[in-house]
Structures are given as structure tokens and as C-alpha cells.
Amino acid sequence: MNNRKRPAAVALATAAVLWAAGCSASDDAVANKQPAPAGAAVDGGTLRVGLDRPFGRLDPADSALTSQPMLLLANSLFDPLMVNDKDGQVRPYLAKSFTPNADASSWTLDLRDGVKFANGRPLDARAVIDHVQRLAKPESKCPCAVDAATIAGMTASSPTSVRIDLKNPDAALPNLFTRALGYIATAPTDSSPPVGSGPFTVEQSQPGVSVTVTRNPGYWGDKPHVDKVVYRVLPDADSRYQSVRSGDVDLIWAETPNHLRQSGTDGLRTATALGATSTTIFNTKVAPFDDPRVRRAMQYTIDRATLAKVVTLDQGKPADGPLVSTAPYRSATPYPAPDPAKARQLLAEVGAPVRFDYLVPTQPEAQQRATVLQQMLGDVGIHMTIKPLDVPTYLSTLYQRQFQVADFTTSAFGDPSTGLNMFFGAGSPTNFAGFADPALDTALATGRGALDPARRGAAYADAGRVLVEQAPALFLTENRVGFIAAAKVGGLPDLAGRSVVNVSPAALWVTR
């Protein structure tokens, strides 16, 4: 891959991870610290899981494996260096500590002693460095290469200590090690896939179809409850729901509102969080959306409460800005209430009719949201044509900025340190809006570099105000996503208050 093609490949892979609730960090469930349901844990048996999308490589570099709905599979094979607490802060997991110097330009990562990969090799400082360097290379095709590029150098200070020197100070560096960069793995070879230190190992795999994992006998942590986990790819949401309802599988990923609402009636259990935000993104480089008055007219037109009621069926809530309600450093952002009269006033100032194509992925919720938006905008004279695209074409069109306005759902706004920089930072390959603002750049840089929580919070509040006032994107609803399980599944965590759904299968059990 030549240098000219590298940014495109990385950006497109990143988009695939971030789209549709694809990007977020691990949480306490990975460490098996969740309240147990009534009854004692049961050991043995097989857990059957329905995945919502196919997987390719069982490798942390693979964008499908590290998307939010697939982390239950990733956590079978790989342990993260860092995990998230309930307040959105990160803490060590496979690591013992992650400590900055005075200005956060250099960090020291200390590892747990005695951890080994499933093949018996030590998971030491050298293994961490090799892993990060492998994922930074263009041939790995890892979205995390963008994050790895912020690292100037890594040095093994001892067998269990790594010094990480950065190109620029970054107070949020540990956040980057909750996902692919933190899922430390051996390098793949022609004859074998990467190996992790997780609670399970691969017994058999059919990429895109199914994978069976069994207990890792040398696992350093608490022994998993189940003997095996069988993952099956069931991409159709309705079929996947019927599979858990009928008992064909025990656990599924779910983000369809009527399934979440129906699950209780069908005797099923759920573990969900407000783990995704639906937005409308403008291409601010093309008319008429290079004019903030047009963007704000749409902002005043859209009734987010109605969207939450009609589209999410009250399984979500109106979004109040770029940071979700469970995000760290969140502060109140004055988001405009619906005001059609104000919208018409702004459109009259512009003077030209507003007509555009609305890019939307071929998912039922996205298309329903687009239909509701179309009606709302039509009431003030804005003509919107819905343009559905298959997911690969949709993502490619976003990256190439060959669109006017697009529907986009992501979990990245649960972490301001990464999400705001990803989608609105100057030079970011996933700044699909092409938005640039000096005040925003200053706020993001201050927040990223500030170790003091108060200073970071103030900076991200400033960033939120700029994004609401300039409206390169409209923040619509926070959506409930997560797992639906049969009543016999135990160990499901309480995810209330989290900005991410991420569960370790080692924590789960199946009654017989």
C-alpha cells in the first residue's frame, strides 16, 4: 500500500468501526464486576450467541471484531489493557497502572506480572510494543493506526514496564488502549491467527459464519463459568430476535427498539445502555450547507422529542449536544428547542429554496428516522429526498464527502477525548462534515492536553457550545442498545449509566 492510499484505507476502516455504535471502550463487565442476578452462578455448559454482523479475521486489527456489538467475541480471546468505570473514566485492567509525566507528553505503562498468552508466551513489555507497532503499519488495516500515529516512540523500561513518548501531550492516552491497541495479541503467521491472553481460545472458526471458543486452561484471571461459547452470525435483526425467543440461541445483540420493548413480554432479559447517538451530518463544504443559517434552520425545525418517541419507541431520549448524558466532563449545552418560525426566518434570509439528498444506510431505524425528518423539514419548506445505500457504499461515500447531508449513528460521543476529535478535529480523516473552526480547535486541543479535570471539562463545554451554535451536525437521539438474553442466562451486568455496552463472556453462565 503506497503512502497516498494509506489515509483512505485507515479512514474507511475507522468509519466502519465508528458507524452504528461501532466505537467505544470496555467497561467493568470485562473485569466481571457486575451484580449477579438471583441465584448462584452455574459452571459448565455452552453459551450460544447471535452476532449481528460477520467477522473476518479474529485479530484486534480487524474493524468488525472491535465494533461495539462484536466486543463479546473480542473479549473471549483478548484482554484490554484499560477499561472504563461508570463515570466514564478509564482504569487499568490487564495493565497495573498508566501514569503520565507532568505535561502528559510521556506515559509509563506498568503490566501485571505473570500474564501469558494462550500459547504460553509471556505478555510482557516487548509484546505490547510489538503489538502497537504491528497495528500502526498500513498493512494491518487497523483503524487504530490513526491513534498509533500520535506515538513518537515506545521503550521497554523493564520486562513489565513500557515508556510511551508522544508527539503532542495527550491527557486521554489511556482511553486509546481500551480497544484494538489495548487488546494485546501475538502477530499472526501464515499458519496461525493472532493469540491473546483472554479467557477462551478458538476451537473452530468459519469466518463470517460462526466461531466456537473453549476455556483457556492457563487463563490468569477468574475461570469462565461456561465451557464453551458458540457464536453464530445472524445479521437480520428480526431473525436474530426470533432465534433467542425460540431458544435457538441464548443471547443476541439488539438495537431495534421494538425488540427491546417486546423482550419483557416474551420472558427475555436485557442488558442495555444509552450506547449510541443518532445524528445528521452536513457536508459544510458544499452549498447550501456551507451557510450556517441553513444548518441552524434545520436545527430549529427538528423535534428531537418526537424522534425519540416515534423512532426509538421511548427506548432512547433526545440528545442535548455532542456529549451523551453518561459521558465524562459533560456539561449542559443549551440546545435550541423546536421553533419553526425561527427556521422560516433563517430560510427567508438565505433567500433560495433548500433541496437536498439525505444519505441513509439500509437499516430500518435509519430509514424510519429519515422519513420522520423528511416530514418535519417539509413543514417549513425544505425538500429532502431520502437516498438509501448499502453499508459499504454508504461508508465510502461519507469518507469521500460525496454527499450533502447524511444520517450517522455512533457510540463515539461517550468519550469526548476521542469522539469530538474524531468527527470534528482539524485534519481528522473522519471529520466527514469538513468542519473547521479556530475556537473549536483551541477547545479540543486544550481538552486533550489538560490533566486537570476542571480544565478539561471547561474545554469540552466550550467545544460543545461551538458545535451547537455552528451546527455542522445535528444531535438527535441517544439510543438504547445492548443484549437480549434468555431467562436461563446469568451474569448479565447492570449497564445503567454506561455509555458503552461491553460484556465478557467469562462472566456469564447458563442454567440447565
C-alpha positions in Angstrom: 0.0 0.0 0.0 1.5 3.3 -1.0 1.5 6.4 1.2 -1.2 8.1 -0.9 -3.6 5.2 -0.3 -2.9 4.8 3.4 -5.1 7.6 4.8 -8.0 6.5 2.7 -7.8 2.9 3.9 -7.4 3.9 7.5 -10.2 6.4 7.4 -12.6 4.0 5.7 -11.8 1.3 8.3 -12.3 3.8 11.1 -15.6 4.8 9.7 -16.7 1.2 9.6 -15.9 0.8 13.3 -17.4 4.1 14.4 -20.7 3.8 12.4 -23.7 2.3 14.0 -22.5 2.2 17.6 -19.2 0.7 16.5 -16.7 2.5 18.6 -16.4 2.6 22.3 -14.3 1.4 25.2 -14.5 -1.6 27.5 -16.3 -1.4 30.9 -16.4 -3.1 34.3 -18.2 -6.1 32.8 -14.9 -7.1 31.3 -13.5 -7.4 34.8 -16.5 -9.5 35.8 -17.6 -6.8 38.3 -21.3 -6.7 37.9 -24.2 -7.5 40.1 -25.3 -11.2 39.8 -28.9 -12.0 39.3 -30.9 -14.1 41.8 -29.3 -17.5 42.2 -25.8 -18.7 42.3 -23.5 -18.9 39.3 -23.5 -22.2 37.5 -20.4 -23.7 35.9 -20.3 -25.8 32.8 -22.3 -25.9 29.6 -22.4 -23.9 26.4 -23.5 -20.4 25.8 -24.9 -19.7 22.3 -24.7 -16.2 21.0 -26.2 -14.5 17.9 -23.9 -11.8 16.4 -25.3 -9.0 14.3 -22.6 -8.9 11.7 -20.0 -11.1 10.0 -16.4 -11.2 11.2 -13.3 -11.6 9.1 -10.0 -12.0 11.0 -10.0 -12.9 14.7 -7.5 -10.1 15.1 -7.7 -6.9 17.1 -6.7 -5.1 13.9 -10.0 -6.1 12.3 -12.6 -3.4 12.3 -15.5 -5.7 12.6 -14.2 -7.6 15.6 -13.6 -4.3 17.6 -17.0 -2.8 16.8 -19.2 -2.4 19.9 -21.7 -5.3 19.0 -18.8 -7.7 18.5 -16.8 -7.0 21.7 -18.4 -10.0 23.3 -16.4 -12.1 20.9 -13.3 -10.0 21.1 -13.4 -10.3 24.9 -13.3 -14.1 24.6 -9.8 -14.0 23.1 -8.2 -10.8 24.1 -7.9 -8.8 27.4 -7.9 -5.0 27.2 -5.1 -3.0 28.9 -7.6 -0.5 30.2 -11.4 -0.5 30.9 -14.0 2.2 31.7 -15.6 2.9 35.0 -19.2 4.0 35.5 -18.3 7.7 35.5 -16.6 7.4 32.0 -13.1 7.4 33.4 -10.7 4.6 32.4 -8.8 2.4 34.8 -6.2 -0.4 34.5 -7.2 -3.9 33.8 -4.5 -6.0 32.1 -2.3 -3.1 33.0 -1.5 -2.3 36.6 -1.1 1.4 36.1 -0.8 4.1 33.3 1.0 7.2 34.7 1.8 10.5 32.9 4.6 12.8 33.4 4.0 16.5 34.3 2.6 17.6 31.0 1.2 14.2 29.6 3.8 14.1 26.9 5.2 10.8 28.2 3.4 7.9 29.9 4.6 4.9 31.8 2.5 1.7 31.4 3.1 -1.0 34.0 1.8 -4.5 33.3 0.5 -7.3 35.6 3.1 -9.8 36.5 2.9 -13.4 35.1 0.3 -12.9 32.4 0.8 -15.2 29.4 -0.7 -15.5 26.0 -2.8 -18.6 25.4 0.2 -20.2 23.7 2.3 -19.8 26.8 4.4 -16.9 25.7 4.8 -14.1 28.3 2.7 -11.0 27.8 5.4 -8.5 28.6 6.6 -5.0 27.7 8.2 -6.3 24.4 4.8 -7.9 23.5 3.0 -4.6 24.0 5.5 -2.7 21.8 5.4 -5.3 19.1 1.5 -5.3 19.1 1.2 -1.5 18.8 3.9 -1.3 16.1 2.1 -4.0 14.1 -1.2 -2.3 14.3 0.4 1.0 13.3 1.5 -0.4 9.9 -0.7 0.2 6.9 -0.8 -3.5 6.0 -2.6 -4.2 9.3 -5.6 -2.1 8.1 -6.4 -1.2 11.6 -8.5 1.9 12.3 -6.3 2.4 15.4 -3.4 3.3 13.1 -4.6 6.9 13.4 -4.2 6.7 17.2 -0.9 4.9 17.0 0.4 7.7 14.8 0.3 10.0 17.8 3.1 8.0 19.5 6.7 9.1 18.9 8.4 6.2 20.5 8.0 3.2 22.9 10.7 1.8 25.2 10.7 -1.3 27.4 12.0 0.1 30.7 11.7 -3.3 32.3 10.1 -6.6 31.4 6.7 -5.3 32.7 7.1 -1.5 32.0 6.7 0.5 28.8 7.5 4.2 28.3 5.4 5.8 25.7 6.6 9.2 24.3 4.1 11.2 22.4 4.3 13.7 19.6 2.0 16.0 21.5 0.7 16.0 25.1 -2.4 13.8 25.5 -4.1 13.5 28.8 -6.5 10.9 27.3 -3.9 8.5 26.1 -5.2 5.6 28.3 -8.5 5.9 26.5 -6.8 4.7 23.3 -5.9 1.4 25.0 -9.4 0.2 25.7 -9.9 -1.1 22.2 -7.7 -2.5 19.5 -4.4 -1.0 20.7 -5.1 -2.4 24.1 -6.1 -5.9 23.1 -2.6 -7.2 23.1 -2.0 -10.1 20.7 0.8 -12.0 19.2 1.5 -11.4 15.5 -0.3 -13.7 13.1 1.6 -16.0 10.8 0.7 -17.8 7.6 -0.3 -20.9 9.6 -1.9 -19.3 12.7 -4.0 -16.3 13.7 -3.1 -13.8 16.5 -3.2 -15.2 20.0 -4.4 -13.3 23.0 -4.5 -13.7 26.8 -8.2 -13.9 27.1 -10.4 -16.4 29.0 -11.1 -18.5 25.9 -9.3 -19.9 22.9 -10.6 -20.8 19.4 -11.8 -24.4 18.9 -13.1 -23.9 15.3 -13.9 -20.9 13.1 -15.8 -20.2 9.9 -15.2 -16.5 9.1 -18.4 -14.7 8.5 -20.5 -17.7 9.7 -19.6 -19.0 13.2 -16.8 -19.5 15.8 -16.6 -21.8 18.8 -14.3 -20.9 21.7 -13.4 -23.1 24.7 -11.9 -22.3 28.1 -8.3 -21.2 28.2 -6.8 -23.5 30.9 -4.0 -21.2 31.6 -6.0 -18.0 32.0 -4.5 -15.6 34.5 -7.9 -14.3 35.8 -11.1 -15.9 37.2 -12.1 -19.1 35.4 -15.0 -18.6 33.0 -18.3 -20.2 34.0 -19.2 -21.8 30.7 -17.1 -24.5 29.0 -17.8 -23.2 25.5 -19.3 -20.2 23.7 -20.7 -20.7 20.2 -21.1 -17.5 18.2 -23.3 -17.5 15.1 -23.6 -14.7 12.6 -27.3 -13.7 12.3 -27.3 -10.4 10.5 -31.1 -10.0 10.1 -32.4 -8.3 13.2 -35.9 -9.9 13.1 -34.5 -13.4 12.6 -32.0 -12.9 15.3 -34.7 -11.9 17.8 -36.8 -14.9 16.8 -33.8 -17.1 17.4 -33.5 -16.0 21.1 -37.2 -16.0 21.5 -37.5 -19.6 20.3 -34.5 -20.8 22.3 -32.3 -21.4 19.2 -29.6 -19.1 20.8 -29.3 -17.8 24.4 -28.1 -14.3 23.8 -28.2 -11.7 21.0 -27.1 -8.2 20.2 -30.1 -5.9 19.9 -30.6 -2.2 18.9 -34.1 -2.5 17.3 -36.5 -0.5 19.6 -39.5 -2.8 19.1 -37.4 -5.9 20.1 -36.2 -4.2 23.2 -39.7 -3.2 24.1 -41.1 -6.6 23.3 -38.5 -8.7 25.1 -40.1 -8.4 28.6 -43.4 -9.6 27.3 -41.6 -12.6 25.7 -39.9 -13.6 29.0 -36.5 -12.4 28.0 -33.9 -10.3 29.9 -32.0 -7.3 28.7 -28.7 -5.6 29.4 -28.6 -2.2 27.7 -27.3 1.3 27.9 -27.7 4.6 26.0 -24.7 3.5 23.9 -25.4 5.2 20.6 -26.2 8.7 19.3 -28.1 9.3 16.1 -27.0 12.5 14.2 -27.4 14.3 11.0 -24.1 15.3 9.4 -23.8 18.2 7.0 -21.2 18.5 4.3 -20.2 22.0 5.2 -18.0 22.3 2.1 -21.0 22.4 -0.3 -23.9 24.8 -0.8 -26.3 25.4 0.8 -24.8 23.8 3.9 -21.7 25.9 3.8 -24.1 28.6 5.2 -24.7 28.0 9.0 -28.1 29.7 8.7 -29.4 26.7 6.6 -27.9 24.2 9.1 -29.5 26.1 12.0 -32.8 26.4 10.3 -32.9 22.6 10.2 -31.8 22.5 13.8 -34.8 24.7 14.8 -37.1 22.5 12.7 -36.4 19.1 14.1 -38.4 18.0 17.2 -36.0 15.6 18.9 -38.6 14.5 21.5 -40.9 13.3 18.7 -38.0 11.4 17.1 -37.3 9.7 20.4 -40.9 8.7 20.8 -41.6 7.7 17.2 -38.3 6.1 16.1 -36.8 4.8 19.4 -40.3 4.0 20.9 -39.1 5.7 24.1 -36.2 3.3 24.3 -34.0 6.3 24.0 -34.1 10.0 24.7 -33.5 13.3 23.0 -29.8 14.2 22.6 -28.8 17.5 24.0 -25.5 18.0 22.3 -22.3 16.2 21.2 -21.7 14.5 24.6 -24.0 11.8 25.7 -25.7 12.0 29.1 -23.3 9.4 30.6 -20.1 11.0 29.2 -17.3 12.3 31.5 -16.8 16.0 31.5 -20.3 16.6 30.3 -21.8 20.0 31.0 -25.2 21.4 30.0 -25.2 22.6 26.4 -28.1 25.0 25.5 -29.6 23.1 22.6 -32.3 25.0 20.7 -35.9 24.0 21.2 -38.0 23.4 18.1 -39.0 26.8 16.7 -40.5 26.6 13.1 -41.0 30.3 13.0 -37.3 30.9 13.6 -36.4 28.3 11.0 -38.6 30.1 8.4 -36.9 33.4 9.3 -33.5 32.0 8.7 -34.6 30.4 5.4 -36.1 33.7 4.3 -32.7 35.4 5.0 -31.0 32.8 2.8 -33.5 33.5 0.0 -33.1 30.3 -2.0 -35.1 27.1 -1.8 -33.3 24.3 0.1 -33.4 20.9 -1.6 -31.0 18.0 -0.8 -30.4 14.3 -0.9 -30.3 12.6 2.6 -27.8 9.7 2.6 -29.1 6.9 4.8 -27.9 3.3 5.4 -30.3 0.5 4.7 -31.4 -0.2 8.2 -35.0 0.0 9.4 -34.4 2.5 12.2 -32.3 4.8 10.0 -34.9 4.8 7.2 -37.7 5.4 9.7 -35.8 8.3 11.2 -35.2 9.8 7.7 -38.9 9.5 6.9 -39.9 11.5 10.1 -37.2 14.1 9.4 -38.5 14.5 5.8 -41.9 15.3 7.1 -40.7 17.8 9.7 -38.5 19.6 7.2 -41.2 19.7 4.6 -43.4 21.6 7.1 -41.0 24.6 6.8 -40.5 24.3 3.0 -37.3 22.2 3.0 -37.4 19.4 0.4 -35.4 16.3 1.4 -35.0 13.2 -0.8 -34.1 10.0 1.0 -31.2 8.2 -0.6 -30.6 4.7 0.9 -27.3 3.0 0.3 -25.8 -0.4 1.3 -23.4 0.0 4.2 -20.1 -0.3 2.2 -21.2 2.3 -0.3 -22.6 4.5 2.4 -19.3 4.5 4.3 -17.2 5.0 1.2 -19.4 8.0 0.2 -19.0 9.5 3.7 -15.3 9.3 3.5 -15.1 10.8 0.1 -17.5 13.6 1.1 -19.7 12.9 -1.9 -22.8 13.8 0.0 -24.9 16.7 1.1 -26.5 15.5 4.3 -26.1 12.1 6.0 -27.7 10.1 8.7 -25.0 8.8 11.1 -25.2 6.8 14.4 -22.2 6.2 16.6 -21.2 5.5 20.2 -18.0 7.6 20.0 -19.6 10.6 21.7 -19.5 8.7 25.0 -15.8 9.8 25.2 -15.2 13.5 24.4 -11.5 13.0 24.3 -11.8 10.7 21.3 -15.2 11.3 19.8 -15.0 15.0 19.3 -11.6 14.9 17.9 -12.5 12.0 15.5 -15.5 13.7 14.0 -14.7 17.4 14.3 -11.0 17.7 14.8 -8.9 19.6 12.1 -7.3 17.1 9.8 -9.2 14.1 11.1 -10.0 11.6 8.3 -13.4 11.1 9.9 -14.3 14.7 10.0 -17.0 13.9 7.4 -18.5 17.4 7.8 -15.3 19.0 6.7 -15.9 21.5 9.5 -13.2 23.8 10.8 -13.4 26.5 13.4 -10.5 28.1 15.3 -12.4 28.2 18.6 -13.3 24.5 18.3 -9.7 23.6 17.5 -8.5 25.5 20.6 -11.0 23.9 22.9 -10.3 20.4 21.6 -6.5 20.9 21.9 -6.9 22.2 25.5 -9.2 19.4 26.5 -6.9 16.7 25.0 -3.8 18.1 26.7 -5.2 19.0 30.1 -4.6 16.7 33.0 -6.7 18.8 35.3 -10.3 17.6 35.2 -11.8 21.1 35.7 -9.8 22.5 32.8 -10.7 19.6 30.6 -14.4 19.9 31.5 -14.4 23.6 30.7 -12.6 23.0 27.4 -15.1 20.3 26.3 -18.0 22.6 27.3 -16.6 25.3 25.0 -16.3 22.7 22.2 -20.0 21.7 22.8 -21.2 25.3 22.5 -19.3 25.8 19.2 -20.8 22.6 17.7 -24.3 23.5 18.7 -24.0 27.1 17.6 -22.3 26.3 14.3 -24.3 23.1 13.7 -22.0 21.0 11.5 -24.1 18.1 12.8 -27.4 17.9 14.5 -27.6 15.7 17.6 -30.9 13.9 17.5 -31.4 11.0 20.0 -29.5 8.8 22.4 -30.4 5.2 21.7 -30.6 2.1 23.9 -28.5 -0.8 22.6 -27.2 -4.0 24.1 -28.1 -7.6 24.7 -31.3 -9.6 24.9 -31.0 -12.9 26.6 -33.0 -16.0 27.5 -34.1 -16.2 31.2 -31.6 -19.0 31.8 -28.6 -16.7 31.1 -27.0 -15.4 34.3 -24.3 -12.9 35.0 -25.6 -10.1 32.7 -24.3 -6.8 34.1 -26.3 -3.8 35.0 -25.2 -1.3 32.4 -27.3 1.7 33.5 -25.3 4.8 33.4 -22.8 3.5 31.0 -22.0 5.0 27.6 -21.0 1.6 26.2 -22.2 -2.0 26.2 -19.3 -4.3 26.6 -19.6 -7.7 28.4 -17.1 -10.5 28.9 -18.5 -14.0 28.2 -16.4 -15.2 31.1 -18.9 -13.5 33.4 -21.9 -15.3 32.0 -23.4 -18.7 32.8 -26.3 -20.8 31.6 -28.6 -22.7 34.0 -29.6 -26.2 32.9 
